[in-house]
């Protein structure tokens, strides 16, 4: 397995916390995610692992490449809209990092020479 950049690790931690906040409120879970949210989180982690920008990435919402399929894109919007404001209460440092990361200009993908 390749070494992950701290930016990707933090992004994974952020989506993990947001998914737990959402699942607890909407599906009545505590520490363990329901199967729907667990599947969503696994999907989000796979997308982050394959992100071509890695340490240079902005937040996924600002990205120039939208790699989520349509139904997962809607799910992440629901999760983030609900959990985002609550992150300031539950995990303020992580929330501030996410806000700061969102201020960075999203990179563009350049083609590699043949």
Phi, psi and omega in degrees: 000140181279156179288132179269141176289151182299333179295317179290320177300317180293321178297319177295318179298319180297310181292329176296310180297315180298319180294320178295319177298313181297312184295319180299317182283319186269334184239003174070026179268168176246270183268336183255133179287151171291168184296323179297313181288326177295319177296317178299314182296319177298319178297314180298319178297319178297319179297318179294322178298327183265003182300126181287345184268332179047246187292344181266002187287150170270193174286157184299327180295335181261357187293148178278344177248121179256100189265000178277141174289164190304313183291324178287329177297318177294320179296316181294325176297315178299313182298313184288322177297321180283312189278331184309304180297328181285340178298327179298330179275312187280321183217071187299322181294316178297320178297317179293321175300317181295318177297318180295316179300326179291342179277344179287145181290129179292135178286165175248149181276128179254147179283142177280141177293148181287000000 
